[in-house]
């Protein structure tokens, strides 16, 4: 076989494999979004639900309903617990942390960054999102690849971007 023909065959095979993998990831995220929606409908239909770019925030309590809201670039002190999320809901806890972070500037995984925009000081919320907005194809600590995530969050302080 001529080298150029072999190269074309290899490239075509690689492209087909990549398209197949992307299709599997897309289908996994569709399933994860369905699990998230089913869980919210079953357990939190009486709560305020905020959807933003693939992320769902379930407001459990607005302790200070007229307080300052987080905007991109603001820093926030958060108390958070992270859980893997599957077909039957929250699975295993993988983090429990208190952190001062800058929201909307890439310090957090995409889903958490998006889910915090608009959250208010004193707000307790669940933030849920599919794996593509979390760790994606990477296994990180106790979180397996392609796993949806749920964060239980309390916004304890907000420092506005100056």
GUBATOR-769935 format. One record per residue (C-alpha): x, y, z; chain. Coordinates in Angstrom, 2 decimals, padded with zeros to 5 digits, always signed. Example, Ala and Ser with C-alpha at 12.3 -4.5 7.8 and 13.67 -1.06 7.14 Angstrom:
GUBATOR-769935
+---------+---------+---------+----+
!    east !   north !      up ! ch !
+---------+---------+---------+----+
! +012.30 ! -004.50 ! +007.80 !  A !
! +013.67 ! -001.06 ! +007.14 !  A !
+---------+---------+---------+----+
***
This chain:
GUBATOR-769935
+---------+---------+---------+----+
!    east !   north !      up ! ch !
+---------+---------+---------+----+
! +000.00 ! +000.00 ! +000.00 !  A !
! +001.23 ! +003.47 ! -000.80 !  A !
! +002.13 ! +005.60 ! +002.23 !  A !
! -000.33 ! +008.36 ! +001.30 !  A !
! -003.21 ! +005.90 ! +000.96 !  A !
! -002.33 ! +004.33 ! +004.33 !  A !
! -002.25 ! +007.79 ! +005.92 !  A !
! -005.70 ! +008.59 ! +004.49 !  A !
! -007.08 ! +005.29 ! +005.80 !  A !
! -005.64 ! +005.95 ! +009.26 !  A !
! -007.07 ! +009.48 ! +009.33 !  A !
! -010.49 ! +008.23 ! +008.21 !  A !
! -010.46 ! +005.52 ! +010.92 !  A !
! -009.44 ! +008.06 ! +013.56 !  A !
! -012.23 ! +010.42 ! +012.47 !  A !
! -014.85 ! +007.66 ! +012.64 !  A !
! -013.63 ! +006.67 ! +016.11 !  A !
! -013.73 ! +010.29 ! +017.31 !  A !
! -017.26 ! +010.77 ! +015.94 !  A !
! -018.39 ! +007.55 ! +017.63 !  A !
! -016.92 ! +008.67 ! +020.98 !  A !
! -018.53 ! +012.12 ! +020.68 !  A !
! -021.88 ! +010.48 ! +019.97 !  A !
! -021.53 ! +008.33 ! +023.12 !  A !
! -020.65 ! +011.37 ! +025.24 !  A !
! -023.56 ! +013.37 ! +023.78 !  A !
! -025.97 ! +010.51 ! +024.57 !  A !
! -024.57 ! +010.17 ! +028.12 !  A !
! -025.19 ! +013.89 ! +028.71 !  A !
! -028.75 ! +013.62 ! +027.36 !  A !
! -029.37 ! +010.76 ! +029.82 !  A !
! -027.77 ! +012.72 ! +032.66 !  A !
! -029.99 ! +015.74 ! +031.92 !  A !
! -033.03 ! +013.44 ! +032.01 !  A !
! -031.94 ! +012.00 ! +035.39 !  A !
! -031.46 ! +015.53 ! +036.73 !  A !
! -034.88 ! +016.70 ! +035.47 !  A !
! -036.63 ! +013.59 ! +036.82 !  A !
! -034.97 ! +014.01 ! +040.24 !  A !
! -035.94 ! +017.68 ! +040.48 !  A !
! -039.53 ! +017.02 ! +039.37 !  A !
! -039.90 ! +014.21 ! +041.90 !  A !
! -038.26 ! +015.96 ! +044.88 !  A !
! -038.29 ! +019.74 ! +044.40 !  A !
! -041.30 ! +020.75 ! +042.29 !  A !
! -042.32 ! +023.22 ! +045.02 !  A !
! -038.96 ! +025.05 ! +044.96 !  A !
! -037.62 ! +027.86 ! +042.79 !  A !
! -035.76 ! +026.33 ! +039.84 !  A !
! -033.19 ! +028.38 ! +037.91 !  A !
! -031.82 ! +027.02 ! +034.61 !  A !
! -028.80 ! +028.60 ! +032.98 !  A !
! -026.74 ! +027.22 ! +030.09 !  A !
! -027.15 ! +023.53 ! +030.95 !  A !
! -027.06 ! +023.97 ! +034.74 !  A !
! -029.97 ! +023.70 ! +037.17 !  A !
! -030.04 ! +025.54 ! +040.51 !  A !
! -032.71 ! +024.48 ! +042.98 !  A !
! -033.15 ! +027.21 ! +045.59 !  A !
! -033.73 ! +025.50 ! +048.93 !  A !
! -033.77 ! +028.66 ! +051.03 !  A !
! -033.40 ! +032.38 ! +050.39 !  A !
! -032.35 ! +033.45 ! +053.87 !  A !
! -031.80 ! +037.05 ! +052.71 !  A !
! -034.15 ! +037.33 ! +049.69 !  A !
! -033.24 ! +040.92 ! +048.78 !  A !
! -029.50 ! +040.48 ! +049.29 !  A !
! -026.73 ! +040.94 ! +046.76 !  A !
! -026.56 ! +038.46 ! +043.86 !  A !
! -023.31 ! +036.99 ! +042.54 !  A !
! -022.16 ! +038.36 ! +039.19 !  A !
! -019.30 ! +037.12 ! +037.05 !  A !
! -016.04 ! +038.34 ! +038.57 !  A !
! -017.35 ! +038.56 ! +042.14 !  A !
! -015.68 ! +036.57 ! +044.90 !  A !
! -017.87 ! +034.36 ! +047.08 !  A !
! -017.32 ! +032.44 ! +050.28 !  A !
! -019.03 ! +029.10 ! +049.80 !  A !
! -019.80 ! +026.15 ! +052.01 !  A !
! -020.24 ! +023.24 ! +049.65 !  A !
! -020.66 ! +019.50 ! +049.51 !  A !
! -020.17 ! +017.73 ! +046.20 !  A !
! -021.85 ! +014.48 ! +045.18 !  A !
! -021.70 ! +012.29 ! +042.14 !  A !
! -025.13 ! +012.03 ! +040.55 !  A !
! -026.71 ! +009.07 ! +038.78 !  A !
! -030.04 ! +007.69 ! +037.64 !  A !
! -031.33 ! +007.31 ! +041.22 !  A !
! -030.08 ! +010.72 ! +042.40 !  A !
! -027.08 ! +011.69 ! +044.54 !  A !
! -024.59 ! +008.85 ! +044.87 !  A !
! -021.40 ! +009.37 ! +046.84 !  A !
! -020.00 ! +012.49 ! +048.46 !  A !
! -016.62 ! +013.47 ! +047.07 !  A !
! -015.97 ! +016.83 ! +048.74 !  A !
! -016.92 ! +018.94 ! +051.70 !  A !
! -015.26 ! +022.33 ! +051.58 !  A !
! -015.33 ! +025.99 ! +052.49 !  A !
! -013.77 ! +028.16 ! +049.82 !  A !
! -013.45 ! +031.79 ! +048.75 !  A !
! -013.57 ! +031.70 ! +044.96 !  A !
! -013.87 ! +034.12 ! +042.08 !  A !
! -017.02 ! +033.18 ! +040.17 !  A !
! -017.20 ! +033.15 ! +036.39 !  A !
! -013.45 ! +033.36 ! +035.87 !  A !
! -012.48 ! +029.70 ! +035.50 !  A !
! -011.48 ! +028.96 ! +039.11 !  A !
! -014.32 ! +026.45 ! +039.32 !  A !
! -015.57 ! +023.75 ! +037.00 !  A !
! -017.91 ! +025.20 ! +034.39 !  A !
! -021.15 ! +023.87 ! +035.86 !  A !
! -020.47 ! +025.30 ! +039.30 !  A !
! -019.32 ! +028.62 ! +037.80 !  A !
! -022.57 ! +028.93 ! +035.81 !  A !
! -024.75 ! +027.70 ! +038.66 !  A !
! -023.53 ! +030.36 ! +041.05 !  A !
! -024.30 ! +033.32 ! +038.77 !  A !
! -027.36 ! +035.02 ! +040.26 !  A !
! -027.21 ! +033.15 ! +043.58 !  A !
! -027.77 ! +035.51 ! +046.51 !  A !
! -025.97 ! +036.04 ! +049.78 !  A !
! -027.42 ! +033.59 ! +052.31 !  A !
! -028.95 ! +031.38 ! +049.61 !  A !
! -028.91 ! +027.63 ! +050.09 !  A !
! -029.15 ! +025.74 ! +046.82 !  A !
! -028.49 ! +022.55 ! +044.93 !  A !
! -026.54 ! +022.98 ! +041.70 !  A !
! -026.79 ! +020.07 ! +039.25 !  A !
! -025.17 ! +019.56 ! +035.86 !  A !
! -024.06 ! +016.85 ! +033.40 !  A !
! -020.49 ! +015.61 ! +033.11 !  A !
! -019.64 ! +017.82 ! +030.13 !  A !
! -019.88 ! +020.83 ! +032.50 !  A !
! -017.96 ! +018.99 ! +035.23 !  A !
! -014.89 ! +016.82 ! +034.78 !  A !
! -015.98 ! +015.28 ! +031.46 !  A !
! -013.82 ! +012.37 ! +030.35 !  A !
! -011.41 ! +012.73 ! +033.29 !  A !
! -011.47 ! +010.78 ! +036.52 !  A !
! -010.72 ! +013.29 ! +039.27 !  A !
! -010.24 ! +012.00 ! +042.80 !  A !
! -013.38 ! +010.07 ! +043.74 !  A !
! -015.31 ! +011.27 ! +040.67 !  A !
! -015.30 ! +008.79 ! +037.76 !  A !
! -015.22 ! +010.02 ! +034.18 !  A !
! -018.52 ! +011.03 ! +032.54 !  A !
! -020.31 ! +011.56 ! +035.85 !  A !
! -023.01 ! +014.17 ! +036.49 !  A !
! -022.52 ! +016.24 ! +039.64 !  A !
! -024.63 ! +017.80 ! +042.38 !  A !
! -023.34 ! +020.50 ! +044.73 !  A !
! -025.14 ! +021.49 ! +047.92 !  A !
! -024.10 ! +025.15 ! +048.38 !  A !
! -024.52 ! +027.93 ! +050.92 !  A !
! -023.39 ! +031.40 ! +049.82 !  A !
! -021.87 ! +032.79 ! +053.05 !  A !
! -020.32 ! +036.02 ! +051.73 !  A !
! -019.97 ! +037.98 ! +048.49 !  A !
! -017.24 ! +040.47 ! +047.65 !  A !
! -018.30 ! +042.53 ! +044.65 !  A !
! -015.88 ! +042.95 ! +041.76 !  A !
! -014.52 ! +046.49 ! +041.96 !  A !
+---------+---------+---------+----+
***
